[in-house]
Amino acid sequence: MPPYLHAWLNKPEILKKPCKICSGRPKRYPRLKRRDAKPSEVQNLAKYSPAFTKQKPQRYRIKDTAKGPEVWEIQWSTCWRKTHTDGLVSNQCTLIVARNVLTGEVKYFLSNQVPGRGSWTLRDLLRIAFGRWQVEGCFREAKEELGLDHFECRGWRCIHRHLYVAILNGLLCARVRQKLLPSELATSGEFLTMEQVRRAANVFIGTMHLTPKARREAYAKEVSNQQYYSRRNATAARSHLKSRLKRLEEIGIYADKIKSVSPKSPPC
């Protein structure tokens, strides 16, 4: 969410009809009361509002990447935003302010659900908010590995056909990767990436017209390359993990001892 989005932390008052002592030029109703007419930017609310300045940030282990765990400091408050309807004000929402403890990056999220209402918790909202990273990762892999960005066509029908083919390619590679993946840990040396699956598929398709001996040689060469890159990626992941954990410990944060957003695995 952009930091310049406007919202209120206190519900503004809506005037339905003029009071008896009002005089002067007729005004449009319903309308917001003058003192509540101007909402504030969410970045200013997070910086100056007592609802955030007096609130102690909560640290959450948001996700585990190939470079180690990411820890963010979370603050939140209920809010209301301006609408373009006659209601003028939305239903109660949740404004979440997240700051990366290592980089200082700040992100703002707005949800139409409120923690503690129904079955929603703050962890649920954070899991959904930061789940966008996985969506962006899928599009990045599709563009880099599967040709999603090769829109050499015109017209919605052609673009949709190209999009469907790229999505089906991604689904095929994802299912193959899921079936052959021995471990989800990037440090294990057995972690497969989308690029490795795509390279293996290219070798399989590109050698179908060769003799069995030539195919076996091409397969052996590709297996050797795959093992090399897996070992190299695992070594780099272990190095990044060690550096990330060390940086977190230097500022007094132990990633294994703070709350995690990821759902707990069910008992076997």
C-alpha distance (Angstrom), angle and dihedral (degrees) to the residues before:
residue distance angle dihedral
M1 . . .
P2 3.84 . .
P3 3.82 114.6 .
Y4 3.81 91.5 -128.9
L5 3.82 94.8 63.9
H6 3.80 110.1 123.4
A7 3.80 125.8 -126.8
W8 3.81 144.2 148.7
L9 3.81 125.7 -123.0
N10 3.81 90.6 -160.1
K11 3.77 118.7 50.6
P12 3.81 108.6 -104.6
E13 3.76 120.4 -127.7
I14 3.78 117.5 -111.7
L15 3.79 118.7 -151.0
K16 3.79 111.8 -142.8
K17 3.80 99.4 -176.4
P18 3.81 137.7 1.6
C19 3.79 119.4 -86.2
K20 3.79 120.3 -113.3
I21 3.79 95.2 -107.6
C22 3.80 95.8 47.9
S23 3.76 115.3 115.0
G24 3.75 138.8 170.8
R25 3.76 130.8 56.4
P26 3.85 114.5 2.7
K27 3.80 114.4 -103.8
R28 3.75 132.3 -151.7
Y29 3.80 118.0 -98.0
P30 2.96 139.4 -120.9
R31 3.79 94.5 38.9
L32 3.77 139.5 145.8
K33 3.75 120.2 -91.3
R34 3.79 111.5 -101.0
R35 3.81 95.1 -112.5
D36 3.81 90.5 52.6
A37 3.79 97.7 40.5
K38 3.80 95.1 100.8
P39 3.82 118.4 56.6
S40 3.81 120.6 -160.5
E41 3.77 131.1 -116.7
V42 3.79 112.8 -98.7
Q43 3.81 91.4 -125.0
N44 3.81 89.5 57.9
L45 3.79 91.6 45.8
A46 3.81 90.3 53.5
K47 3.81 91.5 47.5
Y48 3.81 103.3 41.9
S49 3.81 110.4 15.3
P50 3.84 115.4 104.3
A51 3.81 88.1 -136.9
F52 3.81 87.2 71.2
T53 3.83 104.7 23.5
K54 3.83 91.4 56.1
Q55 3.80 93.8 42.3
K56 3.79 118.7 95.8
P57 3.83 110.2 -131.6
Q58 3.79 117.8 -117.0
R59 3.79 117.5 -137.1
Y60 3.79 118.3 -135.5
R61 3.77 132.5 -178.6
I62 3.78 95.9 -130.6
K63 3.79 102.8 -177.2
D64 3.79 144.0 -24.2
T65 3.78 114.3 -118.6
A66 3.79 132.6 -179.4
K67 3.81 86.6 -90.3
G68 3.78 95.7 51.4
P69 3.82 137.8 -91.1
E70 3.79 121.2 -25.2
V71 3.80 115.8 -140.6
W72 3.80 121.3 -164.0
E73 3.80 131.8 -176.5
I74 3.80 110.6 -129.8
Q75 3.80 131.2 -155.5
W76 3.78 124.9 171.1
S77 3.77 142.9 176.4
T78 3.77 138.2 173.6
C79 3.79 115.3 -100.3
W80 3.78 145.4 166.8
R81 3.79 127.3 -131.3
K82 3.77 131.8 -154.3
T83 3.78 117.9 -101.4
H84 3.79 132.8 -161.6
T85 3.79 94.2 -127.4
D86 3.77 131.4 89.0
G87 3.80 88.0 -95.1
L88 3.83 87.2 70.4
V89 3.81 92.1 -166.7
S90 3.79 129.1 61.1
N91 3.77 127.2 -132.3
Q92 3.78 117.8 -85.5
C93 3.81 111.7 -64.3
T94 3.80 137.4 -179.4
L95 3.80 122.8 -113.3
I96 3.81 112.5 -158.1
V97 3.80 122.2 -167.8
A98 3.81 115.4 -165.8
R99 3.81 126.9 -173.8
N100 3.79 125.2 -170.9
V101 3.81 107.4 -127.3
L102 3.82 93.3 -146.0
T103 3.80 105.3 37.2
G104 3.82 100.0 26.6
E105 3.82 90.7 -130.4
V106 3.81 112.0 157.8
K107 3.81 124.7 -151.2
Y108 3.79 130.1 -175.2
F109 3.80 125.4 -151.1
L110 3.79 130.1 -174.1
S111 3.81 120.8 -161.3
N112 3.79 132.0 -178.0
Q113 3.82 88.7 -143.3
V114 3.80 125.0 79.7
P115 3.84 124.1 -146.0
G116 3.78 111.4 -110.9
R117 3.78 93.4 25.0
G118 3.76 114.5 108.4
S119 3.78 110.0 -26.6
W120 3.81 96.3 -38.1
T121 3.80 122.2 123.2
L122 3.78 132.4 -177.0
R123 3.80 89.4 -108.1
D124 3.80 90.4 56.8
L125 3.80 91.6 53.0
L126 3.81 92.3 46.6
R127 3.79 91.7 48.8
I128 3.80 90.6 53.8
A129 3.82 94.3 41.6
F130 3.79 94.9 52.2
G131 3.80 92.3 37.7
R132 3.78 87.1 86.2
W133 3.82 87.3 79.7
Q134 3.80 89.8 69.1
V135 3.80 91.1 49.3
E136 3.80 91.1 51.1
G137 3.81 89.4 47.5
C138 3.80 90.4 54.7
F139 3.80 92.0 51.5
R140 3.81 91.2 46.3
E141 3.80 91.9 52.3
A142 3.80 91.2 45.5
K143 3.80 91.1 52.3
E144 3.79 96.7 43.6
E145 3.80 100.4 37.6
L146 3.80 108.7 20.8
G147 3.80 104.0 37.8
L148 3.81 97.9 -111.8
D149 3.82 90.3 146.6
H150 3.82 93.9 53.4
F151 3.79 95.5 98.7
E152 3.80 96.3 164.3
C153 3.78 91.9 159.1
R154 3.80 143.0 73.1
G155 3.76 131.3 -132.5
W156 3.80 132.5 47.6
R157 3.81 93.9 -97.1
C158 3.81 93.3 55.4
I159 3.80 92.7 44.4
H160 3.80 91.1 50.0
R161 3.78 91.6 50.7
H162 3.79 90.8 51.0
L163 3.80 90.1 47.2
Y164 3.83 91.8 51.0
V165 3.81 91.8 50.5
A166 3.82 92.2 49.0
I167 3.82 91.5 48.1
L168 3.82 91.8 49.5
N169 3.81 89.7 49.4
G170 3.79 89.4 51.0
L171 3.80 91.8 48.7
L172 3.81 91.6 50.3
C173 3.82 92.7 49.6
A174 3.80 91.4 45.3
R175 3.82 92.5 51.7
V176 3.81 91.9 47.4
R177 3.80 90.4 47.8
Q178 3.81 91.3 48.5
K179 3.79 91.9 50.2
L180 3.81 95.8 47.3
L181 3.81 98.8 36.4
P182 3.84 108.5 112.1
S183 3.82 94.2 -176.9
E184 3.80 138.0 14.5
L185 3.81 91.5 -150.0
A186 3.80 112.8 105.7
T187 3.82 89.0 -154.0
S188 3.82 94.9 56.6
G189 3.81 97.8 80.9
E190 3.82 89.2 -127.7
F191 3.79 98.0 81.0
L192 3.80 114.6 121.6
T193 3.78 123.9 -151.1
M194 3.78 128.7 -154.7
E195 3.81 88.8 -110.7
Q196 3.80 91.7 57.6
V197 3.80 92.1 49.8
R198 3.80 91.1 48.4
R199 3.84 91.8 49.1
A200 3.79 91.5 49.7
A201 3.82 91.0 49.2
N202 3.81 90.5 50.2
V203 3.80 90.9 52.4
F204 3.81 92.0 48.6
I205 3.80 93.3 49.8
G206 3.80 94.7 39.6
T207 3.81 94.2 54.5
M208 3.81 99.7 45.6
H209 3.81 91.6 102.3
L210 3.83 94.1 50.5
T211 3.76 128.8 92.6
P212 3.82 118.5 -89.5
K213 3.81 91.2 -106.4
A214 3.81 92.6 51.7
R215 3.81 90.8 47.2
R216 3.81 91.5 51.6
E217 3.80 90.4 50.5
A218 3.80 91.7 49.4
Y219 3.81 90.7 47.3
A220 3.81 92.0 49.7
K221 3.80 91.2 49.7
E222 3.80 92.0 49.3
V223 3.83 91.6 47.7
S224 3.79 89.2 52.3
N225 3.81 90.5 50.5
Q226 3.80 91.4 47.2
Q227 3.80 92.2 51.7
Y228 3.79 91.2 48.1
Y229 3.81 93.9 51.5
S230 3.81 91.4 44.1
R231 3.81 91.1 54.7
R232 3.80 91.7 44.9
N233 3.81 92.9 48.6
A234 3.81 91.2 47.7
T235 3.80 91.6 51.1
A236 3.80 91.3 49.3
A237 3.83 91.2 46.8
R238 3.81 92.0 51.6
S239 3.79 90.7 49.2
H240 3.81 92.3 49.2
L241 3.81 91.3 46.4
K242 3.79 92.3 51.2
S243 3.81 91.7 48.6
R244 3.82 92.9 46.6
L245 3.80 93.8 49.6
K246 3.81 90.7 47.3
R247 3.81 92.0 51.9
L248 3.79 90.9 49.1
E249 3.81 92.5 48.8
E250 3.80 90.5 51.0
I251 3.80 89.0 63.8
G252 3.80 92.9 42.7
I253 3.81 100.0 -99.3
Y254 3.79 121.4 131.7
A255 3.80 107.4 -168.2
D256 3.81 94.9 -154.9
K257 3.81 92.5 56.0
I258 3.80 101.4 52.0
K259 3.79 130.9 79.1
S260 3.77 116.8 -78.0
V261 3.79 127.1 -147.3
S262 3.81 94.1 -152.0
P263 3.81 113.4 98.5
K264 3.77 116.8 -107.6
S265 3.79 116.4 -104.0
P266 3.82 113.3 -110.7
P267 3.81 115.2 -110.5
C268 3.78 115.4 -94.4
